[in-house]
Amino acid sequence: MGRVGWGGADSGPGIPVAAAGFSGTRAPSVDSGPPPALGDRPRAAESSGWASRPIGGFCVLSAMASENSPLLAYRLLGDEGVAFSANGGGGAGGASARKLSTFLGVVVPTVLSMFSIVVFLRIGFVVGHAGLLQALAMLLVAYFILALTVLSVCAIATNGAVRGGGAYFMISRTLGPEVGGSIGLMFYLANVCGCAVSLLGLVEAVLDVFGADSSPSSGLQVLPQGYGWSLLYGSLLLGLVGGVCTLGAGLYARASFLTFLLVSGSLASVLVSFVAVGPRSIPLAPRPSPNGSTPQPQVGHFTGFNSSTLKANLGAGYAKDYTTGAMMTFASVFAVLFNGCTGIMAGANMSGELKDPSRAIPLGTIIAVTYTFFIYTLLFFLSSFTCDRTLLQEDYGFFRAISLWPPLVLIGIYATSLSASMSSLIGASRILHALAQDDLFGVILAPAKVVSRTGNPWGAVLYSWGLVQLVLLAGKLNTLAAVVTVFYLVAYAAVDLSCLSLEWASAPNFRPTFSLFSWHTCLLGVASCLLMMFLISPGAAGGSLLLMGLLSALLTARGGPSSWGYVSQALLFHQVRKYLLRLDVRKEHVKFWRPQLLLLVGNPRGALPLLRLANQLKKGGLYVLGHVTLGDLDCLPSDPVQPQYGAWLSLVDRAQVKAFVDLTLSPSVRQGAQHLLRISGLGGMKPNTLVLGFYDDAAPQDHFLTDPAFSEATDGTQEGGSPALSTLFPPPRAPGSPRALSPQDYVATVADALKMNKNVVLARACGALPPERLSRGSGGTSQPHHVDVWPLNLLRPRGGPGYVDVCGLFLLQMATILGMVPAWHSARLRIFLCLGPREAPGAAEGRLRALLSQLRIRAEVQEVVWGEGAGAGEPEEEEEEGDFVNGRRGDAEAEALACSANALVRAQQGRSRGGGPGGPEGGDGEGGPATALTFLYLPRPPADPARYTRYLALLETLTHDLGPTLLIHGVTPVTCTDL
């Protein structure tokens, strides 16, 4: 079976039917041998792995540990016939690492993270300054924002298998590695710093009671204080927390459950104390006065349930915070409240250890959020009913003073701080392990890949433990606390954005079982998180967004996996489809015309210069690379074209051209070209110009060997281990070898395109163009050169209206478009006019200059006199168009005219015969610029197919030794003088 196309001087065979071993970034690999049945054991672990192989619109599955399979490597049956899925996220442990239930794995850590130390030490702060009404409003707003994110988390979690990494996994698998990796790293740092903040808060709470400098009435004063001692206490507590997390999620879950019981018991005692304890006066620690005088003792009152107390506490009463001396406002109090409620992802971070994360994450998170909201609301009401404003504002830890058994409140404070630090550390380790497995940041995270036999990522735990220890060295983290909250909000906004993108993309596979969301809730969640970021800390919010942008740029430059299924592609498809439907061909106007090229290529090894030149000529229009594979599908077991797409897409990437790829199978090249001309493109974006390499006897060149973009390793592989392009495309056709494309079919293809009202461009000797002329970046730095345009049929050289016909204007338009490209900015456009035998000099030039002025084209116009060779054989009467081409004049006379035209063009190019066409040493005898590219008028093919060979010979004679040349025939209007 042969295959053929065009491109440059090569018309040899195309690429093989099966590019064996190709596994580029865009194309699935194809192995020989029969595919396994769906119910069979996948063979990736036993042989060279099967990737996805398109068969009849479906995909054979693989058991590869990666996500290359569209079904996430699911197996329908395991060894014992039990349903099985390979989505385990626990590393080496696989499914055995998934053992946490909804309650232990999600509800408990989320409740503890959302309570943190705020529930014991900041209830009085919020109610005392904001009052009950504003405190409830703050709580409703905070939980409204969190609820919007929870809805998005539930939707994503119920749309497919969730692996380890929680929020990072959801974001990265939706928005891609660039955004997911940057936000995942920020979320990881937020958890690391959050762990340090919790530990330092716990140290301060312990020293307030047991420190040597604590109040004698409230503490035992047994622990020495100071920076070094605080660091020591924090490090010891971190060792305890790190030890629990290192031993695995099971021990963490049991420790969290014990902590949950202690916190619940402490809260229960507080709630009972509000009812059981009678009114009492509570002496408050004296606060230093601003003028340095002796501070006055203060007394707070616990009144029990009293309507007067409630009435006094309804309104706001913002005052100075006795711990910092700063004046409180609605925003500052709300920021403190919101900081303590940002732990909604604690359960999602454990996704790799959950038995059923798709069910546990939404159910457990909703339960935890509802429970904490109820407790916060109840404590707000009870505090407002029973405590006066002085007690609330001057003693944030008043729970101890009103408790039936104060030590139980201390136990609750210590337990919540300890649990929050454990939750942050184990969550950080799981995020880091997921980042390391995805290999987004290279070897720097390699230690985090280490796991135990049970799948516990103890390497990531130790890595995170070391970072937390470094953060503890900073001591006070008041400023960093705001940054941590902002980082959390960035992650929440990204989750909302992920769900919003999936919803807007309208992908059929986005069908979560949780349906209590819409794009409105997602969009509102994104806006709310961004607003809250700037409300809490404008500087931290701006810095976090800048950091996210820098990390995204780093990951984009480094490159990432392409098998995750980016939602950006789905969104682009959705929007492109919508706008393609609105691109009405009936509303096209000539003043907005642009070239839309179909370049037919046989072997791209010999066509790279033409590929890049066509990319420059498209001017923002459609550019399609077409290739015809010869064959009959009825005689083949499968379509040989589909496996070739990966190689051609990789070619487009390496050549850095903005082109689509369209391949077809046809019994003949001519029929295949007709197929591509008819069906390439979509809607209003369809090719209007066919580009072919010239059909001549020049020896094909292998530009893969000389082009730096295609330099490859000596072992025939590219970076990443995929096969090199040189192994995917056959070597150039040997000189003198038979061609599958005949001259008759070549000219017939040109004639077919013109019949289909398509413009035609034939490119010859494009390989002689210097590389800088085809570069995208060089703008005007190269030596001056000419672009020559001959806007008349040199095989019918007449002046008058022929200079401004449709085809002549098309040549001018294409040359002008090329001059807009940065690499051709230095080109000087020259337009040549041939004077007729009875035409006065200057008349045609004046008409053309007036036309160029109307078309806003800057060019140099030159009149040339037709040579003696042509004049001798030229008749007095006017010949009809195509007389020489169609043979109405003798072949000898036509050959003489073509030779004379060739000599005329060569004389005007300013090249020395010794330099050769396109040579750098060429000149015009006066040291002037040489001609880099020549545009010639392409005559229509003859009506008689028997004359096709003679027509091609005339074109060969006309363009002989001219250097890079474009023969163009335009059939559509392309210019407009109106605004």
Summary of the structure (lengths in Angstrom):
residues: 979
radius of gyration: 38.4
end to end distance: 54.0
largest distance: 126.8
contacts: 3404
relative contact order: 0.11
helix: 52%
strand: 9%
